[in-house]
Amino acid sequence: MSILVLHKKNASRRRHLARTREYARAHGLRVLLVMKDPDWEVEYADRVATADTSSIEETLAAVRTLVAREDAPISAVVTFSEAPVPSVARVAAEYGLPGVSERTARLARDKWAMREALAAAGAPQPRYGLARTVAEAAQVAARVGFPLIVKPILGTGSNHVRSVADQAELDRLFDTFREGAWADFRYDPLHREAHEAYGGALLLEEFVPGAEICVESLVHDGVSRTVAIHDKPLPTGPTFEEVYACTPTRLPAATVAAVDEATAAVHRALGIATGATHVEFRLRGDDRPVVLEAAARMGGGPIYRSVELSTGVDLVAASLDLATGRAPRITPRERASAVGFWNIFPERAGTLTRVAGLDEIRADPRVDEVEIYREPGEELAVPPRTFQGHGHLIFVVDGTDELDAAFDEMTTTLRLETA
């Protein structure tokens, strides 16, 4: 028996793959890895096949070849990345494995379809509309109001997502964002179908000015369990790359209860009955959750380690439990630890010359993990030209009242210097 991992190159997922290998060994399973450009990832797998996991058909062909070479059937299929979610659903359907349906995978990737499914279920969300031209965008804006958000129908990582202040700015930015929103996601398995269905349109949404949070949950037999809520103080716009998040949330108990209820409603609306999820909200009036987006997989990057440090819950192990048909072990500690993480960007784009303050940061007892993904001499982009950090830092402090000050201190100490 084996665990099949459909993977996409990502330097922040090393811990995820290492834990998968540990889990497999403990349960007498092999690890099969499918990805486009395997490198260091091969050390965590028993067998590797090369395929672009954002292509459903290419992935399925590679999986069939892998299965034919194995002595025992696969017992689970998982991913820790966004793009392979539809491929995971297709493989799960073909081999009768636990997982979300292909319909649910599409709803979790197609933001217009997601909005429509949430609307049909009565889930709280911003006003929204589709626009193919500047003229259509003006019509949607008249209903949605300014400021508003422009975003791709497909995509991940807040790429090509931006707030727009007024009609003049919308006129200036619309065509550039619409073109980029489709050009940069040609790899997506839903790209051709979605582009034809929506005529190359852009999604416009009401900007909700309240606090932003993200919710990590586990769903077993249709029952949702919130594991952790991260506050996301930054950024506030006009772009929305992931920079800083911290947990446990500082929201009052009544608001947390409303978030729990809204998260479960999102799961029902999208048909998520099993697996880990990552749902993002903003709070209207400081206490009413409004759905921004939902993913049918666990949160990316440092979230895995952040949740583990704070609550003691191992989201990778729990995801693998669900994928293998087991009930996950969810026993959070009584008092959550205060944890923050920083996705690291330089102040300016350019060639990386030096990572300043790295030794000092590594010596800081509050720092659990710091990883820099780039080497001197490499070119570093900054938002809006990239929405993926060039490293991450995770820290633990004594209480939530210390989180923001610690973040400010560490972002001053550690710097990616460019020229």
HELIX and SHEET records of a PDB file:
HELIX    1   1 ALA A   11  ARG A   13  5                                   3    
HELIX    2   2 ARG A   14  ALA A   26  1                                  13    
HELIX    3   3 TRP A   40  TYR A   44  5                                   5    
HELIX    4   4 ILE A   56  ARG A   69  1                                  14    
HELIX    5   5 VAL A   85  TYR A   95  1                                  11    
HELIX    6   6 GLU A  102  ARG A  109  1                                   8    
HELIX    7   7 LYS A  111  ALA A  121  1                                  11    
HELIX    8   8 VAL A  134  VAL A  144  1                                  11    
HELIX    9   9 GLN A  167  ALA A  183  1                                  17    
HELIX   10  10 HIS A  191  TYR A  198  1                                   8    
HELIX   11  11 ALA A  253  LEU A  270  1                                  18    
HELIX   12  12 ILE A  303  THR A  311  1                                   9    
HELIX   13  13 LEU A  315  ALA A  323  1                                   9    
HELIX   14  14 LEU A  358  ALA A  363  1                                   6    
HELIX   15  15 THR A  400  GLU A  402  5                                   3    
HELIX   16  16 LEU A  403  THR A  413  1                                  11    
SHEET    1   A 4 ARG A  47  THR A  50  0                                        
SHEET    2   A 4 ARG A  30  MET A  35  1                                        
SHEET    3   A 4 SER A   2  LEU A   6  1                                        
SHEET    4   A 4 ILE A  74  VAL A  78  1                                        
SHEET    1   B 4 TYR A 128  ALA A 131  0                                        
SHEET    2   B 4 LEU A 202  GLU A 206 -1                                        
SHEET    3   B 4 LEU A 148  LYS A 151 -1                                        
SHEET    4   B 4 ARG A 162  VAL A 164 -1                                        
SHEET    1   C 8 ARG A 288  ALA A 295  0                                        
SHEET    2   C 8 GLY A 275  ARG A 284 -1                                        
SHEET    3   C 8 GLU A 212  HIS A 220 -1                                        
SHEET    4   C 8 VAL A 223  LEU A 234 -1                                        
SHEET    5   C 8 TYR A 244  THR A 247 -1                                        
SHEET    6   C 8 ALA A 338  ASN A 343 -1                                        
SHEET    7   C 8 GLY A 391  VAL A 397 -1                                        
SHEET    8   C 8 VAL A 367  ILE A 372 -1                                        
SHEET    1   D 3 GLU A 379  LEU A 380  0                                        
SHEET    2   D 3 GLY A 350  ALA A 356 -1                                        
SHEET    3   D 3 ARG A 415  THR A 418 -1                                        
END                                                                             
